[in-house]
Amino acid sequence: MRRLIVLTLLVSGAAVFETGCKSSRRARVTTVEEESGALRSRLELSDPATAIQLVKGFHQLEPDGWRWTMGQFTVTLLVPKEAAKKGGKLKVELTYPEPVLAKLGAATLKASVDGLALEPQTYSAAGGTTYEREIPASALGGETVTIDFSLDKFLNAGDVEERELGMIVSAFELSSQ
């Protein structure tokens, strides 16, 4: 994704300066192309540039570099070229917080890749953990892939605070097998 930035203030200032000084030099208009955050196959949620790939179900970035999810959340990841041929591996770095576990008990996380259901995983202990699943090449044919997640249990808005709270996520990664 590219965006063009035109340095109009610089050009305007140069034009005024040129007119005032009666110089024979002309102002040059320069166009600069800048990367504005190419899509990635690994998202560190501490990096605000990755927010464009967080489709829905995520709260604002917390000061420590992670985000709360809602009960349902969706992410888009760039498909590595080798994964499109040989299959891929999805890895989600997450935390099931102790207060949520104490209130709700074990929770099951389900995921689907463009409609293909992946094996769910149940979390019955608090703390940092991962969700890892292999994805067949047949589900990774495009340049990007959309992955939908859902929790069978989550804190409804108003139970603890005004937001709906699911799990804490710090990273997503889609790699080649």
N, C-alpha and C positions, 0 to 999 in steps of 0.2 A: 504494500500500500504506500503510495507516494503522494506527497502534497507539495505544491509549489508555493514558495514564499517570495513575494516581490518586495524589495526593500524600498518602499515608496517614501518613507520619511527621509532616508538617506538621499534619495534622488531629489526630493523636494528641497531639502536643505542645501544640496549642492547647486541646484538651479538658482536659488535665492542668492547664495554666496557668489555664484558666477555672474549674475546680473549686477550685483552690487560692486564687484571688483572689476567689471568690464574686461574679464579675461577672455582669451580666444579659445580656451579649452571648453569642450562640450561635456555635459554630464553623461555618464554611461549608466544605462539601465542594466542591472545584473539580476538574472533569475537563478535561484539556487534550488536544487532538488534535495529534499531531505527525507530520510527514512522516518516514518512516524510510527513504527512499531509493527514490523512484519509478524505474521502469524507464526506461532511456535508450537513445537510438539511437547515442550516442557514448560509448564507455567509455575513460576515461583510467585505465590500470591502476595509476597512482600514487595514485588515489583509492580507499581501502579500501571505500567504499560501493558500488562497482561489482562487488565480489566475488560478490554474489548472482547476477549474470548470467553468471558463469564456471561453466558447468555441470560440466565435467570436464576433466582433463588439464592443469591448471595447478599450478605450485608456488607456495609462499608469495611474498608481495611482497618484493622485494629492497630494500635501503636506498635505492637510486637511483631507485626508482619504476617498476620493470618486473618482469616475471615470466618465468621459463623455462616453456616448454611441454614436454609429453611428446611422444611420437611421434604421438599422436592427441589432439585437444582439441576442445571444443565450447563455443560461446557462444550466448546468447540476446540478441537486440537488439529494441528497440521499432521498429516499422515506422512511419516518418513518413507522415502521411495522404496527401500528394501521391505518395509512392513506391508506395502501394497502388493508385493510379490510373494513374500514368505510368511506373512502374518505378523501380528504385533503383540506387544504386552502393555497392558494398561496398569499403571501404578498410581495410587492416590495416597498421599501422606496425610493422615488425619489424627484427630484426638477425640476420644469419647470422654467428655468431662465427668468428673465424679459427681457434681451436683445433678447432672442430667440422669446419670445411672441410678443415683439414689432415689430420684423421684419416679423414674419410668421403668427401671430394670433393664434387661437386655434389649438391644435394638438390632434390627436386621436392615442392612443396606443392600438395595437392589440396583442394578445398572443395566442399561440397554444401549447398544450401539446401533444407531439408525434402525431401531426396531428389533434387533437381535438381542434377546435376553441373555445376560451373563449370569453365572452362578452367584446367588446372593451370599452374603457373609453376615453372621451374627456376632455382635460385640457384647460380651457379658462382663468385661472388666474395663475399668477406667484407665485412661492413659493414652500415650501415643502408639499408633499402630499403622498398618497399611492395608489397603485393599488392592490385591493384585490378581489380574485375570488375563489369560491369553485370548486374543481376538483373531479369528481366521482371516486370511487375506481376502476372502470373498466379501467381507464386511468393510474392507478398507480400500475400495476402488477409487474413491475420489481424492481430491487434493486435501480436503478436510473431512473430519468426521464429527458428528454431534453425539454426545453421550449424555443420556438422561439418568439421573439418580433419584431414588426415593427411599425414605426411611419409613418403617412401619410405625415407629414411635418417635415423637418429637414434642417439644414444649410449645403449646399454643401461645399465641400472642396474649399477654395478660396473665399467664400463669406465674411467671417470674419477673418478666419485664414486658415492655410494650411490643417487643419483636418476637416473631416465631423463631425458635432456636432448634437446630438439629445437631450437627456436629461441627467441629472446628477443622478446617482444611488449610494446609500450608502449601501443598503442591500437587500438580497433576503431571503425569508423563505418559506419552505413548512412544514406545521404542520398537525397534525391529527385533524379531526373535532370533 
